[in-house]
């Protein structure tokens, strides 16, 4: 366990509401950031507490309770929901079961109006509250932490709903405005790239707190060829796109290219679940495009093996806050074809293959070229979580 340094706060309170809500599901990029922070904080001697909001109450966990959450998330071992968690049966059973485990292990519980009182009794003065997963950042939480003499640090992953409203659900835009207004009340904002920090400053103006940008780390796992999904064509080239199937990922652009490539096209695997409603796009997927296969529930080992064996990861995204899939692909030695956005150039540097979004013929030609002539692994030094935490946790 890492020793306590001179600039560590007297305690940290990590909000695990989002991670608990994701129990039993494949973790998204945001979920993985929250999980990485939890694992790091458990490895430090600084006193650690966790906060979980449920439909019934707020739960406060100590280090042992937080460690149990991590073990259960990693092992997908949740048990059965308790009596109180059986009330919200519309929510996934794994989520309700993990809430029950948290309730059993909680060192304190409080109905929502009593959150401030619970934190004043349990949280050391000067503690830092870390909200990393968007969920549960509310005026009540901010006021309760401040009332307990604590500081508020929020990880802002992106400002996409405000920068590109046409690419998100309509309700996401006012929700993002409310979220960013709450972020303006924080003591510190964290983010993963300077390009994202610039957008946050542009939206918040003079009310913007201090921002610290630190690239996200990559969890490197040795690819296991035995973990390849059965759909992978052994001995033949394939390409892969990783991420939620939603408008901003621009996967329809890839479908256009594969339709133009025709029957001789290499395999393209779309790794990710379907996002918010895109009827025309989903209809194209359901009708089928030659060579294109959806893989919605791959585990980490299968996804890693598929990306490692691909001729390239294709990333025609129209908007990103960081972009973990291309970073992870480059770390595995897989080339990345992407658009020349500020965020991709900052994060990938010279290692990316940059082609204009919308110029299908350029993408098509490069895909044909890589199909026939694979290239050597690009030179790329992946960012490390240790470097991220050295920056982010030195100020929070």
Buried (B, 14 or more C-beta within 10 A) or exposed (E): EEEEEEEBBBBBBBBBBBBBBBBBBBBBBBBBBBBBBBBBBBEBEBBBBBBBBBEBBBBBBBBEBBBBBBEBBEEEBBEEBBEBBEEBEEBBBBBBBBBBBBBEBBBBBBEBEBBBBBBBEBBBEEBBBBBBBBBBBBEBBBBBBBBBBBBBBBBBBBBBBBBBEEBBBEEBBEBBEEBBEBBBBBBBBBBBBBBBBBBBEEBBEEEBBEBBBBBBBBBEBEBEEEBBBEBBBEEEBBBBBBBBBBBBBBBBBBBBBBBEBEEEBBBBBBBBBBBEEBEEBEEBBEEEBEBBBBBEEBEEBBBBBBBBBBBBBBBBBBBBBBBBBBBBBBBBBBBBBBBEBBBBBBBBEEBBBBBEBEEBEEBBEBBBEBBEEEEEEBEBEBBBBEEBBEBBBEBB
